[in-house]
Amino acid sequence: MKKLLSIFAISIVTYGALHAQSNFTMTYSMGFASGDLADFISQPSFRGATIEFRKMVNPNIGVGMTFGWNTFYEEISRESYTAGSSTLTGKQFRYSNNFPILLAGDYYLSPGEKFNPFVGLGIGTIYTRRNTDMNLYTVEQEAWNFALQPEVGFLYSLTDGAAIIVAGRFNQGFKAGNELDSAQSYFTLNVGFSFANN
Amino acid sequence: MPVVLLSCYPAGPDYVEDLDVTYTTFDNKFDFQTRSTYAMPDRIVVDVEIDDGDTTYIYMKDVFADPILAAIDDNLQSLGWEKVDISDQPDMLVTPAGIKSTTYFYSYWYDWWYGGWYGGYWGWYYPPYYTVSSYTTGSMIVTMSDPNVDDDSPIGESQTAWVMAANGLFTGNYDLGRVTKAIDEAFDQSPYLKLN
């Protein structure tokens, strides 16, 4: 993992020096939980955002970093929970804050065109902080999951330097040996703006 | 952007009732089916003041205490329990309390009440996993214990067989409905108390 990160970092620096063009992207991110996260919170998340940087290696390939934040939330109606000889009845307020931190690469199919579809892959980690609140107490569980984030999307050019970006991503955080042991995964639909710096 | 994101953060509970929780736990080695009678004080203590060796008990006003005691009686009797006088050697003692502060007053008031009335000394203790410090101010606590098994204990006190705790019910707008609802819930989630 460390070796992989080093290779990515060196690639970015090297290619960044050779090719000045870069992109800065901000998106609004809607999240749809799957797997263990969906078992915990079934409601979609409309609270999320990403910030992304890409250095263009050549007109077709950009490499860089993606930082994201998605907050999932659900209020569970009054229910009873039993563990051993103890039972607790009450409302639960469930939160999952997920922060993907990824090295990412995109392949652009139609560079220079108004409509420029792309596919990409991010690799890194997702930090998850899960809170289950009842009464004044919270149970907090954390995990740093090794993560992959495949994506498909397109850029739609507005002006020479600005474009609308729409991307669908699957955030797969693999099972981690942390407090929160299970894999954490969710889809996101990202819509935002991308700015090119020539 | 962080400000915008923070302003979108989910708010959580909207009303104080959203925080109401009802907790019950029991000693799974205790056989409730071999018991059938209980005694309960007709007042609820909320605090104990000790000044210069003089002990003063602070009681909940009857207008609040009566519906709470009635709710406990109704639930226990619908589960098959028979209420008897403290002098009739009940199988179980039921002890309701409202926690005004974090003062641990159980050993003062209830030992006095049961001991003073009956002429003997009865006491009981919480098993280690019932920590009184975890009950917030305004909590309603009810315990059930068998005073007749204190000889089985190395410290001469019976272990509490059943505990209910409902946090924070005496805060906010003093809605007694929240308290009686919690009592109903506590017995609903304790089916092992039903006598055959």
Chai-1 contact restraints between the chains, C-beta under 6 A:
chainA,res_idxA,chainB,res_idxB,connection_type,confidence,min_distance_angstrom,max_distance_angstrom,comment,restraint_id
A,R47,B,C8,contact,1.0,0.0,6.0,A-B,restraint_1
A,Y73,B,P10,contact,1.0,0.0,6.0,A-B,restraint_2
A,S80,B,Q189,contact,1.0,0.0,6.0,A-B,restraint_3
A,S85,B,T25,contact,1.0,0.0,6.0,A-B,restraint_4
A,S85,B,F26,contact,1.0,0.0,6.0,A-B,restraint_5
A,S85,B,N28,contact,1.0,0.0,6.0,A-B,restraint_6
A,S86,B,T25,contact,1.0,0.0,6.0,A-B,restraint_7
A,T87,B,T24,contact,1.0,0.0,6.0,A-B,restraint_8
A,T87,B,Q189,contact,1.0,0.0,6.0,A-B,restraint_9
A,L88,B,V21,contact,1.0,0.0,6.0,A-B,restraint_10
A,L88,B,Y23,contact,1.0,0.0,6.0,A-B,restraint_11
A,T89,B,T22,contact,1.0,0.0,6.0,A-B,restraint_12
A,T89,B,E185,contact,1.0,0.0,6.0,A-B,restraint_13
A,T89,B,Q189,contact,1.0,0.0,6.0,A-B,restraint_14
A,G90,B,V21,contact,1.0,0.0,6.0,A-B,restraint_15
A,K91,B,D18,contact,1.0,0.0,6.0,A-B,restraint_16
A,F93,B,G12,contact,1.0,0.0,6.0,A-B,restraint_17
A,M134,B,V21,contact,1.0,0.0,6.0,A-B,restraint_18
A,N135,B,L19,contact,1.0,0.0,6.0,A-B,restraint_19
A,N135,B,V21,contact,1.0,0.0,6.0,A-B,restraint_20
A,N135,B,N167,contact,1.0,0.0,6.0,A-B,restraint_21
